[in-house]
Amino acid sequence: MRRITENLAGMRRLLYSRGMRALGIIILLILVFSLQTTVLRLIEIGGVRPDLITIAIVFIGYHFPRGNSILAGGLLGLAQDALSGGIIGMNMLSKGLIGFCVVFLKESIILENFFSQFFLIAGATVLEGLAFQFLSDAFPMIHLADGFWKDVAISALYNGSAGPIGFFILRRKIAGPAGSKLFHIEDVPS
């Protein structure tokens, strides 16, 4: 019986190790990117669909160790740039910036209710719009579509509304019930 207990303890340490945490983030990113590029094309309001990638970056930035959201944001942004056929680097910069800001703010914000999650994710969407505006002003070859800020406002409302639902699902499916977490999520100091 003691040997079984020791084996279970060893497996638990393995699951909580950095490698498994990284594997959990990679699985999450693949799932989010797949949903973003396939299923969500069917769900549009005003020509805008929720940005699960932004929601996932905010979730990773808040619940996982420092640096993971910046890396995840940069990689997902690069993948978006590569598949969009646009200028490489715009999404990479904006998503990495979102990851950086969430890591910077994570100890100042408690994301335990709908409104704080809504405002953080809506703010991240507006920050992404500001990054695109900055890049279009800095580089004349980048042109934003007419009605860009109207689309950013709709996206901010849409992402802010979908974010708390995404957080709930991610906490239940990725973290699992208390005591049986597959991937360790850090507790943020209050």
HELIX and SHEET records of a PDB file:
HELIX    1   1 ARG A    2  LEU A   15  1                                  14    
HELIX    2   2 ARG A   18  THR A   37  1                                  20    
HELIX    3   3 VAL A   39  LEU A   42  5                                   4    
HELIX    4   4 LEU A   52  HIS A   63  1                                  12    
HELIX    5   5 ASN A   68  SER A   84  1                                  17    
HELIX    6   6 MET A   90  LEU A  105  1                                  16    
HELIX    7   7 PHE A  114  ALA A  138  1                                  25    
HELIX    8   8 PHE A  148  LEU A  170  1                                  23    
HELIX    9   9 ARG A  171  ALA A  175  3                                   5    
END                                                                             
